[in-house]
Amino acid sequence: MFENQPKGLFALALANTGERFGYYTMLAVFALFLRANYGLDAGWAGEIYGDFLMLVYFFPIVGGWLADRFGFGRMVTWGIFIMFVGYLLLSVPLGGDTFALIVMFAALIFIGLGTGLFKGNLQVMVGDLYNDPQYADKRDAGFSIFYMAINIGALFAPTAAVKIMEWAQQNLGVSVNDSYHFAFAVACASLILSIAIYYAFRSTFIHVEGGTKKDEKTAEVAELSPEETKERLIALGLVFAVVIFFWMAFHQNGLSLTYFADEFTAQSASGIGGMAFNVWNLVAVIFIVYAGFSLFQSKSSKTKGISALVIVLAIAFLCFSYAVQAGVVKVTAPIFQQFNPFYVVALTPVSLAVFGYLSAKGKEPSAPRKIAYGMLVAGLAFCLMAFFSLGLPLPQTEPGPDGSPVAVHVADVSPNLLIGVYLVLTFAELLLSPMGISFVSKVAPPKYKGACMGGWFVATAIGNKLVSVSAYLWGGLPLWAVWSVFIVLCLLSAAFMFSIMKRLEKVC
C-alpha cells in the first residue's frame, strides 16, 4: 500500500494531518464549550455547531472557484493563514458576554473559509499527483493513505484537548470555561506545523499546485452526448440527496452522542475497558494490525522478522500499560471522539484486503451498492443506541451560578456502548465516504467535475446543518425516540438507494 507512491503524497498527507489535528481538537470540545461558556441550551448549542459544520463543507465550492483562477497551492496557503486567525480568536478568553459571542462567530467564519480554501484544493493536488502514468494504478491506495492521515490527526485530538484543559486547570488555576481556550490554542500550533511541512517539502508536489490543464480533458468531454451528461448528473443528484442524511446521522458524534457521553455515560472505567481511553494503547493496537498484515503478505524474511518484532513489542507495551494502569481511569465526554479515527486507521487495511479479495473474485459490490449498505449499517448503530436507551430518564438541567441552564449527569451507562456504536458507524463511513468520492470522480461529466465534487461537499454541508435537529429534540423526547429519528432516516435512504440501484449502476 505504501510502496511506489509519489513523494508528494506523504508531504501533503502530513500537512493535512497537522491541520486535521487542530480542527478535531477544537471540535472535540466545541459543543460542550458553547453550553458551558455562553450558557446556551442544547438546542442553540446544536444550531451553532451544525451551522459551523455546514460552513466548513460549503466553502470548498468557493475555494475551488478561486483555485481555478489563482492556483491550488496559493489557496491552500491562504487557507492555513485564514484558519490560524480564526483559531487565534477562539484562543482568547473573553468571557461569555455578547462581545465574546460576536468574536466567536467571526472566528467560526474565518475557520470555515480557511478550511474551504484548504480542504478541497489539497485533495485536488493529491489527485493530480496520479496524472503521471507511472502512478496511475496507485491512485486508490494513495487516497487510502491520505484518508488515514486525516484520521491519525483526529485520533490524537480528543486526548490533546482533554489533557491541555486539565493542565491549565491544575497548573494555572484557570476555570473550566477558560481552559477550553487552551484547547483552541493547540489548533493554532498545529497549523504552524502544517504550513512548515508544506513548504519544507514543497519541491515534491510544486508541479501540481496550479491544477490540471483544461486542454487535457477536451477529448474526454467530446465523448459524452447531452443525454449521457444529463443521466450522469441526475444519478449524482440522487446520490447527493441520500448522503445528506448519512452525514446528518454520522456527525452526531460531536453533538448528541457527546451529550450522551457527558450526561448518561459512566465517568470512569477499569481493567481492560479502561485501557481503551489511553490513546497510546490504541496506537499499539494499530501497530499490531499493520505489522500483522506485513507479516503475512511480505515475501522477504527480513520484513517478516521486523513485523513479528513489532507485534511482540506492541503486545509487551500493552501488557506493561495494563500492569501500571491505575485502578480507575477517568472518562470524559470528548475522549470518545478518538474511537472513530482509531477504527478508520486500524480497519483501512482490512477494508482494502476484503474489497481486493472480492474484486479478484468478481464479486465486489458497486460503489452505489456500498453506499446503500453504509446507510443500513449507520441505522444499525442507532438501533443499538435506541435499545440501550430504553428506560433511561430524560436529559435534565439545573441553574448554574449565573442562572443559565447546566446539563446534569443522570446515569452511568457503560462506556462500552459508545465504543461499540462508534465501531459500527465507522464501518458505515468506510462503506460510504470513500466510495461516494470515488463514485463522483468516476461518474461526473469531465467538464463538470469541479462542480460535481463541489456538489458532494454541498450535500455534506446540508447534512451537517441538519445535525442540529437532535439538539432540539434533546430533553423533549425520550432518548430512544431521538435515536429512532436517525434509524428511520437511514432505513428510508437505504431503501431509496436500492430502488434506483439499476439506474445508478448503469452509469458506473
VOGU-3710 file (C-alpha; in Angstrom, 3 decimals, decimal comma):
1> mfenqpkglf> 0,000/0,000/0,000  2,860/2,373/0,804  5,189/1,244/-1,991  5,912/3,201/-5,182  3,828/6,203/-4,203  4,752/9,741/-5,371  6,821/11,560/-2,753  4,463/14,491/-2,774  1,712/12,302/-1,332  3,431/11,909/2,014
11> alalantger> 4,208/15,628/2,288  0,620/16,621/1,524  -0,728/13,904/3,813  1,423/15,105/6,729  0,445/18,730/6,110  -3,167/17,621/6,207  -2,568/15,624/9,407  -1,439/18,771/11,203  -4,452/20,780/10,066  -6,921/17,995/10,913
21> fgyytmlavf> -5,347/17,524/14,343  -6,099/21,156/15,153  -9,606/21,012/13,693  -10,623/17,918/15,633  -9,017/19,197/18,842  -11,333/22,181/18,582  -14,331/20,083/17,540  -13,891/17,602/20,414  -14,871/20,240/22,980  -16,768/22,797/20,914
31> alflranygl> -20,348/21,709/21,699  -19,558/21,469/25,422  -17,794/24,864/25,286  -20,877/26,515/23,808  -23,078/25,297/26,634  -20,587/25,952/29,435  -19,186/29,312/28,350  -22,286/31,034/26,980  -24,995/29,270/28,988  -26,731/28,050/25,817
41> dagwageiyg> -29,279/25,286/25,956  -28,829/22,080/23,947  -30,861/23,411/21,009  -28,939/26,664/20,493  -25,588/24,981/21,019  -26,563/22,382/18,431  -27,689/25,076/16,000  -24,319/26,841/16,172  -22,453/23,530/15,964  -24,423/22,473/12,881
51> dflmlvyffp> -24,034/25,867/11,199  -20,281/25,723/11,721  -20,011/22,258/10,177  -22,124/23,487/7,276  -19,709/26,374/6,671  -16,716/24,055/6,739  -18,191/21,908/3,966  -19,870/24,674/1,974  -16,819/26,894/1,495  -14,867/24,313/-0,601
61> ivggwladrf> -17,049/25,471/-3,503  -15,661/28,976/-3,038  -12,170/27,553/-2,606  -12,423/25,535/-5,806  -13,709/28,514/-7,802  -10,814/30,669/-6,585  -8,275/27,891/-7,196  -9,333/27,616/-10,841  -8,259/31,254/-11,201  -5,319/31,609/-8,826
71> gfgrmvtwgi> -3,910/28,117/-8,345  -4,467/25,337/-5,820  -1,240/25,879/-3,909  -1,890/29,559/-3,332  -5,371/28,863/-1,977  -4,041/26,134/0,339  -1,532/28,593/1,794  -4,116/31,336/2,239  -6,444/28,795/3,807  -3,935/27,956/6,524
81> fimfvgylll> -3,362/31,613/7,365  -7,093/32,396/7,494  -7,755/29,378/9,710  -4,959/30,484/12,007  -6,687/33,835/12,544  -9,911/32,035/13,431  -8,334/29,681/15,946  -6,361/32,574/17,424  -9,596/34,482/18,086  -11,059/31,404/19,796
91> svplggdtfa> -7,924/31,081/21,926  -8,507/34,416/23,668  -10,677/34,084/26,822  -13,181/36,916/26,507  -15,845/35,579/28,847  -19,421/34,794/27,892  -20,985/38,181/27,090  -22,351/39,458/23,788  -18,985/40,787/22,596  -17,361/37,400/23,222
101> livmfaalif> -20,156/35,713/21,265  -19,650/38,072/18,302  -15,896/37,392/18,302  -16,610/33,652/18,370  -18,918/33,924/15,340  -16,208/35,848/13,479  -13,709/33,131/14,402  -16,014/30,417/13,035  -16,350/32,267/9,719  -12,557/32,540/9,435
111> iglgtglfkg> -12,122/28,841/10,239  -14,869/27,830/7,807  -13,492/29,939/4,951  -9,915/28,862/5,620  -10,897/25,209/5,701  -12,791/25,674/2,460  -9,702/27,054/0,758  -7,502/24,315/2,212  -9,513/21,099/2,291  -10,815/20,569/-1,237
121> nlqvmvgdly> -7,811/22,047/-3,026  -5,342/19,877/-1,134  -7,350/16,843/-2,237  -7,238/18,016/-5,856  -3,449/18,328/-5,610  -3,216/14,791/-4,239  -5,320/13,517/-7,132  -3,217/15,368/-9,690  -0,098/13,581/-8,459  -1,544/10,471/-10,105
131> ndpqyadkrd> -1,984/12,010/-13,540  1,568/10,785/-14,125  1,141/7,375/-15,865  3,729/5,706/-13,608  1,486/6,322/-10,601  -1,931/5,886/-12,235  -2,558/2,415/-10,782  -1,676/3,622/-7,256  -4,445/6,211/-7,004  -6,831/4,230/-4,759
141> agfsifymai> -4,069/3,184/-2,365  -2,781/6,755/-2,322  -6,142/8,162/-1,281  -6,406/5,475/1,390  -3,091/6,692/2,824  -4,293/10,281/2,624  -7,565/9,373/4,355  -5,607/7,602/7,078  -3,528/10,748/7,622  -6,703/12,711/8,329
151> nigalfapta> -7,709/10,208/10,961  -4,268/9,973/12,556  -4,575/13,667/13,309  -8,122/13,153/14,570  -7,053/10,187/16,720  -4,823/12,262/18,993  -7,052/15,349/19,031  -9,514/14,428/21,838  -6,672/13,411/24,164  -4,822/16,637/23,384
161> avkimewaqq> -7,949/18,688/24,137  -8,630/16,942/27,456  -5,011/16,957/28,637  -4,333/20,612/27,840  -7,536/21,626/29,623  -6,616/19,555/32,697  -3,095/21,015/32,692  -4,420/24,579/32,528  -6,866/23,965/35,379  -4,302/22,267/37,633
171> nlgvsvndsy> -1,214/24,365/36,944  -2,543/27,797/36,019  -5,610/27,829/38,208  -7,949/28,744/35,365  -11,636/27,877/35,416  -13,131/25,089/33,356  -14,669/27,643/30,987  -11,338/29,410/30,399  -9,493/26,110/29,945  -11,404/25,475/26,698
181> hfafavacas> -9,406/28,280/25,099  -6,187/26,346/25,661  -7,604/23,529/23,520  -8,286/26,036/20,747  -4,704/27,310/21,057  -3,496/23,785/20,241  -5,141/24,224/16,837  -3,029/27,358/16,238  0,158/25,433/16,990  -0,869/22,572/14,696
191> lilsiaiyya> -1,345/24,957/11,776  2,177/26,306/12,239  3,426/22,727/11,963  1,223/22,124/8,938  2,497/25,126/6,953  6,087/24,265/7,931  5,705/20,759/6,483  4,008/22,121/3,383  6,853/24,483/2,479  9,674/22,222/3,653
201> frstfihveg> 8,657/19,536/1,137  7,030/21,740/-1,474  9,512/20,657/-4,134  7,883/17,204/-4,199  4,479/18,498/-5,318  5,001/22,005/-6,691  4,190/20,717/-10,185  0,540/20,189/-9,186  -0,046/23,494/-7,398  -1,651/25,006/-10,470
211> gtkkdektae> -4,145/22,203/-11,154  -4,753/20,320/-14,382  -4,946/21,995/-17,758  -8,299/22,223/-19,408  -6,978/21,083/-22,778  -6,071/17,699/-21,247  -9,802/16,983/-20,852  -11,037/18,215/-24,239  -11,087/14,819/-25,922  -12,877/13,192/-22,993
221> vaelspeetk> -15,505/15,919/-22,848  -16,366/15,424/-26,504  -17,136/11,723/-25,932  -20,272/12,347/-23,834  -23,553/13,148/-25,505  -26,004/15,599/-23,888  -28,183/12,626/-22,942  -25,297/10,849/-21,212  -24,308/14,022/-19,406  -27,864/14,554/-18,192
231> erlialglvf> -28,156/10,949/-16,979  -24,919/11,187/-15,021  -25,861/14,481/-13,401  -29,243/13,076/-12,362  -27,564/9,993/-10,875  -25,169/12,170/-8,899  -28,000/14,372/-7,672  -29,840/11,313/-6,372  -26,766/10,109/-4,503  -26,185/13,574/-3,047
241> avviffwmaf> -29,746/13,577/-1,726  -29,067/10,316/0,122  -25,694/11,215/1,624  -27,216/14,325/3,196  -28,924/12,030/5,686  -25,796/9,965/6,277  -23,785/12,991/7,368  -26,735/14,207/9,412  -26,569/10,913/11,330  -22,806/10,371/11,329
251> hqnglsltyf> -21,869/13,770/12,727  -23,973/13,192/15,795  -20,620/12,039/17,227  -19,834/15,651/18,077  -23,322/16,611/19,259  -25,994/14,250/20,613  -23,551/11,370/21,143  -21,280/13,794/23,017  -24,268/14,950/25,060  -24,981/11,282/25,830
261> adeftaqsas> -21,361/10,723/26,843  -21,480/13,761/29,109  -24,851/13,137/30,760  -25,539/9,393/30,574  -22,206/7,548/30,386  -20,120/6,368/33,338  -17,272/8,764/34,053  -14,753/6,064/34,924  -13,589/2,689/33,668  -11,256/-0,015/34,901
271> giggmafnvw> -9,380/-3,101/33,719  -9,142/-3,771/30,001  -12,035/-1,359/29,423  -10,017/1,436/30,957  -7,119/0,789/28,580  -9,255/1,961/25,661  -9,111/5,532/26,969  -5,323/5,770/26,643  -4,568/6,814/23,080  -1,148/5,141/23,170
281> nlvavifivy> -2,805/1,784/23,768  -4,867/2,372/20,638  -1,697/3,230/18,723  -0,178/-0,082/19,875  -3,209/-1,929/18,503  -2,779/-0,129/15,167  0,855/-1,263/15,048  -0,261/-4,849/15,669  -2,799/-4,686/12,831  -0,371/-3,256/10,272
291> agfslfqsks> 2,506/-5,448/11,331  0,186/-8,452/11,132  -0,674/-7,669/7,512  3,006/-7,148/6,739  3,885/-10,453/8,397  1,509/-12,457/6,227  1,851/-10,515/2,976  5,589/-9,849/2,820  7,794/-12,151/0,785  11,013/-11,071/2,493
301> sktkgisalv> 12,149/-12,961/5,579  13,756/-9,785/6,895  10,474/-7,878/6,641  8,626/-10,777/8,261  11,110/-10,707/11,120  10,732/-6,962/11,646  6,934/-7,302/11,543  6,993/-10,084/14,134  9,238/-7,963/16,369  6,856/-5,006/16,103
311> ivlaiaflcf> 3,944/-7,234/17,131  5,860/-8,611/20,136  6,903/-5,117/21,252  3,368/-3,755/20,860  1,899/-6,626/22,890  4,592/-6,124/25,543  3,681/-2,431/25,690  0,005/-3,265/26,183  0,857/-5,718/28,967  3,028/-3,091/30,675
321> syavqagvvk> 0,304/-0,465/30,249  -2,225/-2,775/31,880  0,122/-3,528/34,766  0,784/0,132/35,607  -2,731/1,391/34,958  -4,421/2,970/37,948  -7,384/1,047/39,293  -9,912/3,502/37,900  -9,436/5,568/34,737  -11,248/8,897/34,390
331> vtapifqqfn> -13,539/9,073/31,369  -14,573/12,443/29,908  -17,080/13,078/27,127  -14,683/14,482/24,466  -12,373/11,453/24,661  -14,947/9,224/22,956  -14,276/11,031/19,699  -10,916/9,284/19,430  -12,566/5,967/18,620  -13,859/6,788/15,145
341> pfyvvaltpv> -10,440/7,845/13,764  -8,826/4,903/15,581  -11,171/2,485/13,864  -10,631/4,152/10,476  -6,844/3,841/10,722  -6,967/0,294/12,106  -9,611/-1,003/9,690  -8,411/0,600/6,444  -6,028/-2,283/5,561  -8,785/-4,744/6,470
351> slavfgylsa> -11,221/-2,921/4,191  -8,711/-2,850/1,322  -7,992/-6,543/1,767  -11,673/-7,518/1,806  -12,597/-5,472/-1,246  -9,421/-6,594/-3,016  -10,399/-10,223/-2,440  -13,957/-9,640/-3,653  -12,653/-7,775/-6,703  -10,368/-10,686/-7,597
361> kgkepsaprk> -13,394/-12,988/-7,394  -15,511/-10,582/-9,457  -17,937/-10,101/-6,573  -17,067/-6,616/-5,314  -20,239/-4,530/-4,843  -20,581/-1,378/-6,924  -19,995/1,994/-5,300  -23,751/2,805/-5,150  -24,456/-0,566/-3,536  -21,744/0,079/-0,925
371> iaygmlvagl> -23,347/3,450/-0,183  -26,709/1,754/0,374  -25,097/-0,820/2,675  -23,434/2,045/4,538  -26,827/3,596/5,257  -28,095/0,280/6,634  -25,053/-0,053/8,887  -25,496/3,504/10,170  -29,090/2,659/11,010  -27,853/-0,361/12,975
381> afclmaffsl> -25,627/1,900/15,101  -28,617/3,975/16,165  -30,642/0,816/16,790  -28,036/-0,027/19,430  -28,380/3,442/20,943  -32,178/3,180/20,989  -32,202/-0,290/22,577  -29,775/0,595/25,365  -31,517/3,925/25,998  -34,803/2,242/26,914
391> glplpqtepg> -35,697/3,127/30,477  -33,223/5,991/30,773  -34,601/9,289/32,122  -34,953/12,450/30,083  -31,911/14,769/29,946  -32,005/17,252/32,803  -30,546/20,682/33,553  -30,160/22,815/36,650  -29,429/26,532/37,112  -25,734/27,375/37,078
401> pdgspvavhv> -24,007/30,101/39,138  -25,248/32,759/36,731  -28,714/31,270/36,388  -28,110/29,711/32,952  -29,016/26,016/32,450  -26,270/23,464/33,127  -26,520/19,830/31,987  -26,789/17,263/34,797  -25,177/13,811/34,796  -28,128/11,482/35,388
411> advspnllig> -26,962/7,932/34,555  -23,894/5,682/34,337  -24,282/3,653/31,139  -21,231/1,521/30,341  -18,711/3,317/28,096  -18,637/0,133/26,001  -21,931/1,188/24,409  -20,453/4,275/22,735  -17,229/2,421/21,916  -19,292/-0,197/20,082
421> vylvltfael> -21,527/2,352/18,382  -18,517/4,243/17,042  -17,212/0,953/15,617  -20,463/0,346/13,735  -20,576/3,964/12,498  -17,007/3,589/11,242  -17,994/0,536/9,197  -20,710/2,707/7,672  -18,232/5,520/6,987  -15,764/3,214/5,233
431> llspmgisfv> -18,561/1,912/3,025  -19,955/5,324/2,159  -17,439/8,172/2,342  -14,521/6,979/0,160  -16,965/5,141/-2,111  -19,016/8,294/-2,556  -15,994/10,345/-3,565  -14,920/7,556/-5,922  -18,407/7,491/-7,481  -18,356/11,257/-8,038
441> skvappkykg> -14,894/11,252/-9,624  -15,865/8,371/-11,919  -19,369/9,401/-12,972  -19,068/13,208/-13,127  -19,050/14,516/-16,721  -15,462/15,677/-17,376  -16,345/19,321/-17,971  -18,357/19,419/-14,729  -16,017/17,514/-12,426  -15,215/20,516/-10,275
451> acmggwfvat> -18,865/21,440/-9,887  -19,836/17,840/-9,136  -17,184/17,493/-6,427  -18,474/20,769/-5,071  -21,929/19,199/-5,072  -20,633/16,401/-2,856  -19,386/18,985/-0,359  -22,687/20,890/-0,527  -24,576/17,683/0,269  -22,225/17,173/3,199
461> aignklvsvs> -22,800/20,777/4,289  -26,581/20,363/4,241  -26,264/17,154/6,261  -24,084/18,975/8,768  -26,659/21,726/9,060  -29,317/19,138/9,856  -27,146/17,684/12,629  -28,715/20,238/14,965  -32,131/18,543/14,696  -31,136/16,169/17,510
471> aylwgglplw> -30,253/19,099/19,780  -33,797/20,465/19,546  -35,184/17,030/20,378  -32,759/16,607/23,285  -34,693/16,773/26,525  -38,075/16,943/24,786  -38,331/13,285/23,775  -37,240/10,018/25,392  -33,735/9,114/24,270  -34,901/6,036/22,365
481> avwsvfivlc> -37,201/8,275/20,313  -34,343/10,688/19,485  -32,229/7,829/18,130  -35,238/6,389/16,284  -35,373/9,511/14,117  -31,981/8,559/12,665  -32,941/4,902/12,342  -35,906/5,845/10,172  -33,891/8,292/8,030  -31,110/5,758/7,427
491> llsaafmfsi> -33,523/2,956/6,519  -35,560/5,147/4,175  -32,378/6,390/2,497  -31,110/2,834/2,019  -34,478/1,739/0,598  -34,411/4,667/-1,844  -30,874/3,755/-2,948  -31,850/0,158/-3,633  -34,931/1,302/-5,540  -32,791/3,280/-8,017
501> mkrlekvc> -29,796/0,914/-7,993  -30,122/-0,164/-11,627  -30,090/3,454/-12,756  -27,029/4,247/-10,662  -25,083/1,147/-11,669  -25,860/1,852/-15,323  -23,704/4,998/-15,289  -20,815/3,469/-13,306
//
